[in-house]
Amino acid sequence: MEDSGSNAGSNTGSRPGGSGAPRTGRMTHTELKAMKAVQTKEARPDVALIKKLQAGLADIGAYFMGFVPGGHHNPCAINGHVMPKTWDGDFPRCKHCNHEIKSPEDLTRR
């Protein structure tokens, strides 16, 4: 008696457990040697020190980039302003940023 809905005996190239993903090829000797050489190089103390210095400099640079003006945008400037339900005065003001809405082009773009 054979179970027609099972792949138990077939060699279809899928992983056990039914994930359906095909198996990757085996690692060649050349690839293994290259991987070991990279790991050996990264384990050296001078390489580790350089990586720590680079990470520290990147952190310092990211900290000071927060003080540079120009990267901050108001979401209303990108997506358009939101009309209030009621308003007093000549022109309505945006619910989010309180900007005066003077034309229909200023409203939400959808």
Secondary structure, DSSP 8 states (H G I E B T S, - for coil): ---TT--TT---SB-TTTT--B------HHHHHHHHHHHHHHHSHHHHHHHHHHHHHHHHHHHHHTTSTT----HHHHH-B---SS--SSS-B-TTT--B--SGGGB---
